[in-house]
């Protein structure tokens, strides 16, 4: 009888141990599921932060490029004597060599076409340069907006131009 009691007690202890271990397993599985959910959330947050970082880096790159080209236009404005006018072809050889090299670092080598385009943007905004009085103005048929092109025209440095 004693052996039977010992066997029964042993089975009872084994059952209790099994129940205890199953409880630990269930707790660990729940903790694992919670960690997986947190991992998914962290991945989503990380992806969101990565996307925001890319946007901020692009904005910073555009800002740096705009600042650079504004400095180039200040240099161009200094090349053009006050009240006089020059074409892009006349201005380009006067630009400092390190400015030309710096333009290549901003993904646009400083060529005659790029200089014309950058100057045209500033003329349109009346920033650094004033448009010539005889400048051609064309009505855009698509949206009815007035547009103008400074390419080939002489750009003048005037006293009333915002810089």
C-alpha positions, 0 to 999 in steps of 0.5 A: 500500500505504501508503494501505491501511495508513493506512486500516487503522490509522485503522479500528483507532483508530476501533474502539478509540475506539468500544470506549473510548466504549462502555465509558464509556457502560456505566460511566455507565449503571451509575452512573446506575442506582446513582444512581436506586436511591439516589434511590428509597431517598432518596425512601423515607427522605424519605417515612418521615421526613415521616411521622415528622415528621407524627406528632411534630408531632401529638404535640406539638400534643396535648401543648401542648393537654393542657398548656393545658387543664391550666392552664385546670383549675388556674385553675378549681381556683383559682376554686373555693374549697377545700372548696366546690362549683360547677357549670360554669355558675358557673365559666365567667364567672369564667375570665379572658378571655385564657384563653377566647381561648387556648382558641380557639387550641387548636381548642376554644372555651371554651364551657359544653359544652367546660368540662364535658367537660374538667372531667369528664375531670379528675374521672374521673382525680381530677386537680384535682377530687374527684367529689361523694359523691352523683355518679351512677355508671353501669355501661356495658353494653358493657364493664362498666366504671364510668363517671361524668358530672360534667356538671351536677353540682357539682365540688368542690375538695378537699384530697386531690385530686392536681393 
